[in-house]
Amino acid sequence: MTTFLQQLVNGLSLGSIYALIALGYTMVYGVLRLINFAHGDVYMIGAYVGYYLSRRLQGREPSLTSAILVMLGSMIACALLGVLIERLAYRPVRREARLTLLITAIGVSLFIENVAQLVFGPDPRFFPSLAPRADFRVAGVRLTSEQVTVIAVSVLLMILLRLFIMKTRTGKAMRAVSFSLDAAKLMGISTDWIISVTFALGSALAAAAGVLIGMQIPKIDPLMGIMYGLKAFVAAVLGGIGSIPGAVLGGLLIGTSEVMVVGYLSSTYREAIAFAILILVLILRPQGLLGRVHKEKV
Amino acid sequence: MKVWLSAAGVFAGLFVLNGVFMGSLVPGLAMPPYLLQVLCLAGINITLAVSLNLINGFTGQFSIGHAGFMAIGAYASAYFTVTFGQALRSALGFLPPFARDNVVLLVALTIGAVLAAIAGFFVGVPSLRLRGDYLAIVTLGFGEIIRVFILNIDAVGGARGYSGIPKLANFFWIYAFAGLTILVVYRIVHSSFGRTLVAIREDEIAAEAMGVHTTRAKVIAFVVSSALAGVAGGLFAHYLMYVHTNSFTFLRSFEIIIMVVIGGLGSISGSVLGAVLFISLTEGLREFAQYRMVLFSLLLIVLMIVRPQGILGHKEFVTFLTKRRRSIGAAPGTTGNA
């Protein structure tokens, strides 16, 4: 039982990371109907920005302030990057066929990965520790301070996102755009602005995930975004693409099942489980757990 | 009939060219080994690009796991040759020695193609029922899974790579299969089934309304495309005599996509052009290897913004030059009379 609880805690903390990335996928898919392939790479950039910022702050003692500074800095940098990607690459092809948009996204993803390999070097880097570490024991389950931070920060960000989307005018406009872009435009909503905001928010969440993973598994490399991005996308599909609570649920489920498979079966299947889940979802419930069926109209 | 005659002509020409390049026909005219290898890899890339174009270009479904099917073909056919090749060769004692090797190669390639086709079926059925984007993710994931899976099979060398494969493929076979792939895709695209595929690409809902069984058509196209990728993988293994899972990462899939997209989605000659261009650029920029993929990805983005249909668009090379006849499946309203 203790082992199971321990695995559950590990799974939830990994799942929170997936959930944070999945939110960006699902939000962008909601407004543009685009699988933003570059999203995983934005997460990687977030981790690297966090790495360089914390190297800058390393002279000081690890403290909560510096951790927050690193997190915010990385989120702002990636929000800008996300907006920039949308402006330069996606906006010019938005009216083209969806395939064109998808190929552009693949191109952006390849571009970021390869530039990152040139700039950061292909070798993994080790993330310096940001906050003082401590272990807690609750009912025989070991909780590292990193895990607690990851879960707490993720929950906080998700609550903030929820409030933003449900309570603010911009959030309301975002919901309108994801319901129907054309109708929202006719109602006088500046869709370009809303799409930019969506990219900024999604990228900031991915950056937060990047810094959190840097704290938890202190190893980052320029291609780390690919697998995490893919699994987070699977999480978004599992929860129902376009649905924000679905992305969180999907992320937690994928993270937990991955840790359980590694713990109880074999680590060989680590990468396979997410895709096995994806194929099952596609066969059994293509709209995802919390997604709604959209009838395609001509 | 005309097609088959010209195909026979091409095969005879290839046979002669093969003799010349290998230096066995005209002494002193042999090709430098490096150039010959580049030429042969270009041939394999043509097979890959043209086969991927069937699903990505003509059917409009986006697969990014072509390297996975290539890997299945490579490992399955290599395993067959290494394990049963000798037995088959002695069983074929009544044939002249060089024919024996070629029979072994053909059987191995067939096995690779069949296994890749089966894999294509199981990947295609769940994902092709849904809209295009899901196929992209499933194939990308599948490509990685198959690679990790092979990496863990010790019988084919695992992480050490699979060595000791006899060199059975040569210029002749590589280009014969490239030609065969072009022929197969050409015949499919110009059949009524090909029109079905193009209809799905142009408007899936409309195609369905006209009575097209869209999932069935998409799965058939996907299986054919996978089988041809398996053949390309088999040729790759039997040409280089060594395969490693690192040759079949998603980067390989992306390379094939770049070839197809640069040449033009839905243009067979475009894919050939794309494959040749890609290989020439790759080999030409060898000194700037680390900037190569940066350049290619940038090219992909700029191409999508400036000319999303690729260099040749939906047209074939000849129609592209004359621009008079309507090419198969050009976008409605953009071309003249049929």
Interface residues (C-beta under 8 A of the other chain):
Chain A: I35 A89 P92 V93 E96 A97 R98 L99 T100 L102 I103 T104 I106 G107 V108 S109 L110 F111 E113 N114 V115 Q117 L118 I226 M227 L230 F233 V234 V237 T268 E271 A272 A274 F275 L278 I279 L282 I283 P286 E296 V298
Chain B: G60 F62 I64 P126 S127 R129 L130 G132 D133 Y134 A136 I137 V138 L140 G141 F142 E144 I145 V148 F149 N152 I205 A206 F250 F254 I257 V261 L265 Q290 Y291 M293 V294 F296 S297 L298 L300 I301 M304 I305 P308
